[in-house]
Amino acid sequence: MGIRGDLEANFDFDIVDEFLDHYSLMVDSMEIMILDLNDPSLCKRSIDELFRVFHNIKSASGYLQLKSMNKLSSYVEDILEILRTTEKCASQETIDWLLNISDMFSKWNDDFKEDRTLSNVKYSLLKLPDLDK
């Protein structure tokens, strides 16, 4: 039994199903919002939307006891909070880092769909981008 089976064994089916539906939608929208960070006119809105996405994932993964997902989404949320308080758009290094983060969450989405064990977080994702550029 994989991650989906574990969730369904420990939580109400409707809660798991709703989480997986919303999670899939959030993951599908991440890359577009991250790429929008290249456009100064969309930067602020995209950072705010990404913050909400990661905040929602953090909350839901905490409730469902998905520790690695919860920790990574909390980490990303903290970085996005820093970006929200600056007047600058994200640097290319930050955008590239966020794209790699998006790939990790997409991998987890595949793990849910295939009912596999959640993949391990790539350690390279834990290296913060230079936010001062």
C-alpha positions as CSV (number, residue, x, y, z in Angstrom):
1,M,0.0,0.0,0.0
2,G,1.3,3.5,-0.9
3,I,0.6,7.0,0.3
4,R,-3.0,7.2,-0.9
5,G,-3.9,3.9,0.7
6,D,-2.3,5.0,3.9
7,L,-4.3,8.3,3.9
8,E,-7.5,6.5,3.1
9,A,-6.9,4.0,6.0
10,N,-6.3,6.8,8.5
11,F,-8.7,9.6,7.3
12,D,-12.2,10.0,6.0
13,F,-12.3,9.2,2.3
14,D,-14.0,12.5,1.5
15,I,-11.2,14.5,3.2
16,V,-8.5,12.6,1.3
17,D,-10.3,12.9,-2.0
18,E,-10.8,16.6,-1.6
19,F,-7.2,17.1,-0.6
20,L,-6.0,15.2,-3.6
21,D,-8.2,17.2,-6.0
22,H,-7.2,20.5,-4.6
23,Y,-3.5,19.5,-4.4
24,S,-3.5,18.5,-8.0
25,L,-5.0,21.8,-9.1
26,M,-2.5,23.8,-7.0
27,V,0.5,21.8,-8.3
28,D,-0.8,22.3,-11.9
29,S,-0.9,26.1,-11.4
30,M,2.5,26.5,-9.6
31,E,4.7,26.6,-12.7
32,I,2.6,29.3,-14.4
33,M,2.7,31.5,-11.3
34,I,6.4,31.0,-10.9
35,L,7.1,31.9,-14.6
36,D,4.9,35.0,-14.1
37,L,7.6,36.2,-11.7
38,N,9.6,37.1,-14.7
39,D,7.1,39.8,-15.5
40,P,7.4,42.8,-13.2
41,S,3.7,43.7,-13.7
42,L,2.6,40.2,-12.5
43,C,5.4,39.7,-9.8
44,K,3.5,40.9,-6.7
45,R,0.3,39.1,-7.5
46,S,2.2,35.9,-8.4
47,I,4.2,35.9,-5.1
48,D,0.9,36.4,-3.2
49,E,-0.8,33.6,-5.0
50,L,2.2,31.3,-4.5
51,F,2.2,32.1,-0.8
52,R,-1.5,31.1,-0.6
53,V,-0.8,27.9,-2.4
54,F,2.0,26.8,-0.2
55,H,0.2,28.0,2.9
56,N,-2.8,25.8,1.9
57,I,-0.5,22.8,1.2
58,K,1.2,23.4,4.5
59,S,-2.0,23.4,6.4
60,A,-3.5,20.3,4.7
61,S,-0.3,18.3,4.8
62,G,0.0,19.1,8.5
63,Y,-3.5,17.8,9.2
64,L,-2.9,14.7,7.1
65,Q,0.5,14.1,8.8
66,L,2.5,14.3,5.6
67,K,5.7,15.4,7.4
68,S,8.1,16.0,4.5
69,M,5.5,17.8,2.5
70,N,4.5,19.9,5.5
71,K,8.1,20.8,6.2
72,L,9.0,21.7,2.6
73,S,5.8,23.8,2.1
74,S,6.5,25.6,5.4
75,Y,10.1,26.3,4.3
76,V,8.9,27.7,0.9
77,E,6.1,29.7,2.6
78,D,8.8,31.4,4.8
79,I,10.8,32.4,1.7
80,L,7.7,33.7,-0.1
81,E,6.9,35.8,3.0
82,I,10.3,37.4,2.7
83,L,9.7,38.1,-1.0
84,R,6.3,39.6,-0.1
85,T,7.9,42.1,2.2
86,T,10.4,43.4,-0.3
87,E,9.8,45.7,-3.2
88,K,11.8,43.6,-5.6
89,C,10.7,40.9,-8.0
90,A,12.2,37.5,-7.6
91,S,15.7,36.9,-9.0
92,Q,16.3,34.4,-11.7
93,E,18.0,32.2,-9.0
94,T,14.9,32.3,-6.9
95,I,12.7,31.5,-9.9
96,D,14.8,28.5,-10.8
97,W,14.7,27.3,-7.2
98,L,10.9,27.7,-7.2
99,L,10.7,25.7,-10.4
100,N,12.7,22.9,-8.8
101,I,10.4,23.1,-5.8
102,S,7.4,22.8,-8.1
103,D,9.0,19.7,-9.7
104,M,9.2,18.1,-6.2
105,F,5.5,18.8,-5.5
106,S,4.6,17.5,-9.0
107,K,6.6,14.3,-8.2
108,W,4.6,13.9,-5.0
109,N,1.4,14.4,-7.1
110,D,2.5,11.5,-9.2
111,D,3.2,9.5,-6.1
112,F,-0.4,10.0,-5.0
113,K,-1.8,9.1,-8.4
114,E,0.3,5.9,-8.5
115,D,-0.2,5.1,-4.8
116,R,3.5,5.0,-4.1
117,T,5.5,6.0,-1.1
118,L,6.2,9.7,-1.1
119,S,9.5,10.5,-2.8
120,N,12.3,11.9,-0.6
121,V,13.0,15.6,-0.8
122,K,16.0,16.5,-2.8
123,Y,18.6,18.0,-0.5
124,S,19.5,20.6,-3.1
125,L,16.0,22.2,-2.6
126,L,17.0,23.1,1.0
127,K,19.7,25.5,-0.2
128,L,18.2,28.9,-0.1
129,P,18.4,31.1,-3.2
130,D,20.1,34.5,-2.8
131,L,17.2,36.7,-2.1
132,D,19.3,39.9,-2.2
133,K,19.9,39.8,-6.0
